[in-house]
């Protein structure tokens, strides 16, 4: 697996994205291709030695709670230690923070190896996102006490949004945060509150991999009448550590009132604890309660201003969405490479010739059958295309951070538009790749003797992780394509047009260029038709088909741009990329017509279905 994956990453990083040119920028001046390769080598080695051999183990030996602590396989502890020791938790941070000042593009590529080796052992995605949020929105004391220990691997982090009764509807959360005494605003770690409530689906919410767990919790501060402010405007953000710390991030010996209520047992990602947490239930009473009359509760420190919690949390959520997209991509890639290897060695059947099959001939590897080639080529088109998309988005992050002002602003807007695609498209189509990988294996694909059934189970969660397709679709059509007068959509259109223009000069790609040009125009037409009269209910009734069509058009653009570099027909890898591009344009891009038809006509078949008629 590793050889094929590394070759694809190297091509995309150095051939397509030219990431080595970032070393001309002051932030990355001490780096070179050699230092980038050293990081990739290290990640590849740790993933091979500490993650891949235990992927099945963490699937079968799920986390369990003995009433006092969560028990994980020893391999999980060793994998975390190796990852933390590698410096990847702080890879993109300033040298002064113990980081490498590594481009995010290279960091994302390095983390891809861990996702492919064992996604559910995890490699600290939420911990890095938690720390980055605090570095962006926390006070210097909060950064010192909570962010830096996470970047060093001493602490880990979570994001606590959903609640059992609210699910994804954050406006309906009921976790309360009340000031902890009359001096609550004078605490060195930030305004101090007492939190009471329940949070569900919290990944890595309880374990003993690190000395402490830093929970970032969304909660509402009651008004003077004791009532919670309705809607998302009333949401604030709080740091709620499992164990209390001093201003230097050292443990004080006090346990905070955060209790594990139960472990969720999912069909995949079994190696990661997934938890229901109770905040302030009184199981671990901490300090005398404040003089607020509300009794005990978990101690939390507010991040940012009152009512700005969701704005702060989106910093972490957007990082997590790109991370989920990469995880989905690499699970698809792992299944693809496993089924490719199987197809090359599995002997079965005889090829069809002009006269049909010749039963006197010996069986051939199944990769010689046209339909198996179809399934493998579909997987390649989905997974390598998704990998290119994720690394392109990572490259936009670097542009936003270090580019000239105009270029940085364009990168920001492009990321706004592409993030729903980067999260949702691989979650759907790399899952389909996993399904095809099982099919290539035939009956063996459904057994635990081969890894592809686990890859499918692990990947199925990514369609829900960090926002369902429906949520991403509402974000895209309802907000992203319209924000700032549609400028992000215009910028994406300019980049698509530039690729089309270049491809029109390549005889083998001309037809694809024209198809992409037509497809983008269809997307624009459907966007305008959906919002013809600003009726949100009608416009958004088919937001998911819009997301699917938009995503397929973006991936067609990505593949065409990649194919422009794969001009050497004598090179097998480059020929394979051109063939994958051809597959995408012939078999996938035509699907957008049906998706956009219901968007353009604002078809209400689904919306108008009477509940009783089901």
Secondary structure, 3 states (H helix, E strand, C coil): CHHHHHHHHHHHHHHHCCHHHHHHCHHHCCCCHHHHHHHHHHHHHHHHHHHHHHHHHHHHCCCEECCCCEECCHHHHHHHHHHHHHCHHHCCCCHHHCCCCCCHHHHHHHHHHHHHHHCCCCCCHHHHHHHHHHHHHCCHHHHHHHHHHHHCCCEEEEEECCCCCCCCCHHHCCCEEEECCCCHHHCCCCCEEEEEEEEEEEECCCCCCCCEEEEEEEEECCCCCCCCCCCHHHEEEEEEECEEECCCCCEEEEECCEEEEEECCCCCCCCCCEEEEEECCCCCCCCCCCCCCCCCCEEEEEECCCCCHHHHHHHHHHHHHHHHHHHHHHHHHHHHHHHHHHHHHCECCCCCECCECCCCCCCCEHHHCHHHHHHHHHHHHHHHHHHHHHHHHHHHHHHHHHCCHHHHHHHHHHHHHHHHHHHHHHHHHHHHHHHHHHHHHHHHHHCCCCCHHHHHHHHHHHHCCCCCHHHHHHHHHHHHCCHHHHHHHHHHHHHHHHHHHHHCCCCCCHHHHHHHHHHHHHHHHHHHHHCCCCCHHHHCCCHHHHHHHHHHHHHHHHHHHHHCCCCCCCCHHHHHHHHHHHHHHHHHHHHHHHHHHHHHCCCCCCCCCCHHHC
